[in-house]
Amino acid sequence: MGNYGFYIIIALAFGAMWLMSSRTRKQQQAAQEFRNTLEPGDEVMTGSGFFGTVVEVEGDVITLESTPGSRTRWLRAAISKKIEPVVAEIGEADDDEDEPIDVPDDISSLEPLPTQDSTRPAAGTSTPSAADEPGTTAEPTTTDGDRPDREGGSQTK
């Protein structure tokens, strides 16, 4: 009885390996068929991420052009996928582009801002600072905005 269990485990392992290898073989065949059908004008991407247009096909060497006048030669096996051009569907266009934006010619046509906001203090009044709260001290400042150093002397510029 113990020998049958061993044979079942071996059969399952070989079955799993065969399924994985047949899947890989199918993927490799599909990639090879894709590479064999490359022709000038196709937009492609290489395995390293280089984008270009097929300009010339000579056996296993593909010439790609990334920018006008910039051509590079690649092995056929280095081409990983074909890039399909993006085409906008009818009706997907933004409707906002058709409507003009109303921009005023001058500032006089805009509504005036409120004269005083409750969240901001009025002009000429002071705002509360950390020194106004009990238990806190503010560091003194000089008239030119420099903070005195910690020993009590003033910083020099």
C-alpha positions as CSV (number, residue, x, y, z in Angstrom):
1,M,0.0,0.0,0.0
2,G,2.9,2.4,0.7
3,N,4.4,1.9,-2.7
4,Y,1.2,3.1,-4.4
5,G,1.3,6.4,-2.5
6,F,4.8,7.0,-3.7
7,Y,3.8,6.4,-7.3
8,I,0.8,8.7,-7.1
9,I,3.0,11.6,-5.7
10,I,5.5,11.0,-8.6
11,A,2.7,11.0,-11.2
12,L,1.2,14.2,-9.8
13,A,4.6,15.9,-9.8
14,F,5.2,14.9,-13.5
15,G,1.6,16.0,-14.4
16,A,2.2,19.5,-12.8
17,M,5.5,19.9,-14.5
18,W,4.0,18.9,-17.9
19,L,1.1,21.5,-17.4
20,M,3.5,24.3,-16.5
21,S,5.9,23.5,-19.4
22,S,3.1,23.3,-22.0
23,R,1.8,26.7,-20.8
24,T,5.3,28.1,-21.2
25,R,5.7,26.6,-24.6
26,K,2.4,28.1,-25.8
27,Q,3.5,31.6,-24.5
28,Q,6.9,31.2,-26.3
29,Q,5.2,30.1,-29.5
30,A,2.8,33.1,-29.4
31,A,5.8,35.5,-28.8
32,Q,7.7,33.9,-31.7
33,E,4.7,34.3,-34.0
34,F,4.4,37.9,-33.0
35,R,8.1,38.6,-33.7
36,N,7.8,36.9,-37.1
37,T,5.0,39.2,-38.2
38,L,6.8,42.5,-37.5
39,E,6.8,44.9,-40.4
40,P,7.9,48.5,-41.0
41,G,5.6,51.0,-39.4
42,D,4.8,48.9,-36.3
43,E,5.1,50.6,-32.9
44,V,7.0,48.3,-30.5
45,M,8.6,48.1,-27.1
46,T,11.7,46.2,-26.4
47,G,12.3,44.1,-23.3
48,S,14.4,46.9,-21.8
49,G,11.6,49.5,-22.2
50,F,12.8,51.2,-25.4
51,F,9.9,52.4,-27.6
52,G,10.3,52.8,-31.3
53,T,8.9,52.3,-34.8
54,V,10.0,49.4,-36.9
55,V,11.9,50.9,-39.9
56,E,13.6,47.9,-41.4
57,V,13.5,44.1,-41.0
58,E,16.6,42.1,-42.0
59,G,16.4,38.5,-40.8
60,D,17.0,38.5,-37.1
61,V,17.9,42.2,-37.0
62,I,15.1,44.9,-36.5
63,T,15.9,48.6,-37.0
64,L,13.9,50.9,-34.7
65,E,13.5,54.6,-34.9
66,S,12.7,56.4,-31.7
67,T,12.9,60.0,-32.9
68,P,13.3,61.2,-36.5
69,G,16.8,60.3,-37.6
70,S,17.7,58.3,-34.5
71,R,17.9,54.6,-35.5
72,T,19.1,51.6,-33.5
73,R,19.4,48.0,-34.4
74,W,17.9,45.2,-32.2
75,L,17.8,41.5,-32.3
76,R,14.3,40.2,-33.1
77,A,14.2,38.4,-29.7
78,A,14.6,41.7,-27.9
79,I,11.2,43.0,-29.1
80,S,8.7,42.2,-26.3
81,K,5.4,43.7,-27.5
82,K,3.6,45.7,-30.1
83,I,2.1,49.1,-29.0
84,E,-1.3,49.8,-30.3
85,P,-2.0,53.5,-31.1
86,V,-4.5,55.2,-28.8
87,V,-7.6,56.2,-30.6
88,A,-10.3,58.3,-28.9
89,E,-13.8,57.0,-29.2
90,I,-16.5,59.2,-30.6
91,G,-18.3,60.8,-27.7
92,E,-15.4,60.6,-25.3
93,A,-14.2,64.1,-26.1
94,D,-14.4,66.6,-23.2
95,D,-17.3,68.9,-23.6
96,D,-15.5,71.6,-21.6
97,E,-13.2,72.3,-24.5
98,D,-16.1,73.5,-26.7
99,E,-17.3,76.1,-24.2
100,P,-15.4,79.4,-24.0
101,I,-14.1,80.5,-20.6
102,D,-15.4,83.9,-19.5
103,V,-12.4,85.9,-18.4
104,P,-13.0,89.5,-17.3
105,D,-11.0,92.3,-19.2
106,D,-10.3,94.2,-16.0
107,I,-10.8,93.9,-12.3
108,S,-13.7,96.4,-12.1
109,S,-16.1,93.8,-13.3
110,L,-15.4,91.5,-10.3
111,E,-17.4,91.6,-7.1
112,P,-15.6,93.4,-4.3
113,L,-14.3,91.4,-1.4
114,P,-15.9,92.0,2.1
115,T,-14.2,94.8,3.9
116,Q,-13.6,93.0,7.2
117,D,-13.5,89.3,7.9
118,S,-14.4,88.0,11.3
119,T,-11.5,85.6,11.2
120,R,-8.9,88.2,10.5
121,P,-8.1,91.1,12.8
122,A,-8.7,94.6,11.5
123,A,-5.8,96.6,10.2
124,G,-3.8,98.3,13.0
125,T,-4.8,95.8,15.7
126,S,-2.4,93.3,17.2
127,T,-2.9,89.5,17.0
128,P,-2.6,87.3,20.1
129,S,0.9,85.8,20.5
130,A,2.4,83.0,22.6
131,A,3.5,85.6,25.1
132,D,-0.1,86.6,25.8
133,E,-1.0,83.2,27.1
134,P,-0.3,82.4,30.8
135,G,2.7,80.2,31.5
136,T,4.5,81.0,28.2
137,T,7.3,83.4,27.4
138,A,8.3,84.9,24.1
139,E,11.9,85.5,23.2
140,P,12.7,89.2,22.9
141,T,13.5,90.5,19.4
142,T,15.5,93.5,18.4
143,T,14.1,96.2,16.2
144,D,15.8,94.8,13.1
145,G,14.1,91.4,13.6
146,D,17.2,89.5,14.8
147,R,16.8,87.3,17.9
148,P,19.4,87.8,20.6
149,D,21.5,84.8,21.3
150,R,21.0,82.6,24.3
151,E,23.7,84.3,26.5
152,G,21.8,87.6,26.3
153,G,23.9,89.3,23.7
154,S,22.7,90.4,20.3
155,Q,23.7,88.4,17.2
156,T,25.9,90.1,14.7
157,K,25.5,89.9,11.0
